[in-house]
Amino acid sequence: MTDARLKTHADLVDRMAAARGVDLQEAAMRAHLTPVDISDLVLNCVGCTKPDTCAQWLQAQQGTVSDTPSYCRNADAFAELAKTSD
């Protein structure tokens, strides 16, 4: 796995979290996430077969969304985090 691939997926995770209204840094500071949890989100994303589709979906979003695409491997985690960021 290359650094570029990890960075790409880390960016997708951060953007998907933001689309759901979740600030990952804030969630970590509030102890809703650990650094290992964030790494796990990125590694889950690395295993996805649709990163280009995801990037296009994220590009098309305006503001906060109430759900992630059905193919998102981190959908459940983002849903839980969205509950804590209210």
N, C-alpha and C positions, 0 to 999 in steps of 0.2 A: 504494500500500500504506500503510495507516494504522499509526500507532504502536501502537494497541490490538491490531491484528492481529499485528504482530510480537511484542508482549509475550505474547499468547496462545500463539503457537507457540513462543516461547522457553520459556515455562512447560511446555508439553507435552514439549519436548525434555528439559528438566531432569528432569521427572517420569519420562519413559521411561528416561532414563539411570539414575536412582535405582532404578527398578523392576528394571533389569538389574544392579544392584549397582555402578554406575559413578558416581563423584563427579567431575563435569566439572572443577571447580576443582582437585581433586587431580591429575587427569589432565593438566591444563595445567601445573601446577607441576612435574610429573615429565617434562615435555616429550613426552607422548604425544599432545598436542593443542596446536595454536596457536590464538590468537584467531580467525584466519581459518577454521580448521577448525570452530570452534564456530559462527561465522556461517554457514558452509555447511550445517551440520546444521539450523540454524533456517530457512534459505532452502529447503532440501529439504522441510522440514515445512510451510512456507507453501504449497508446491505440492500438498500432499495434499488429496484430496477428502473425507476422513473425519475431520476434527478433532473433531467431536462424538462420533463413535463411539470415537475414541481416548481422549477425556476420560472417557467412561463406562467403557471398558476399564480405564484407569488407576485410576479410583475403586474398581473392584471387586477390585483386586489386594491381596493381603496379603503383605508381605515381598518378597523377591527372586524374580524369575521367570527361567526359563532361556531364554526366547525372547520375541520381540516379535510383535505381530500380523502376519499375512502382508502387509497393506497398508502397513506402515511403510516409508517411503522411506529411513530411516536404519538399517534392520535390520542390514545388514552392518557398518556403522560401530560400532553398539552391541555386536555380537558380538565384534568385534576389541578394543574397549575393555574389555569384560568379561574378556577373557583377560589383559589387563595389570593389572587391578585385583585379581587374586588374591594 
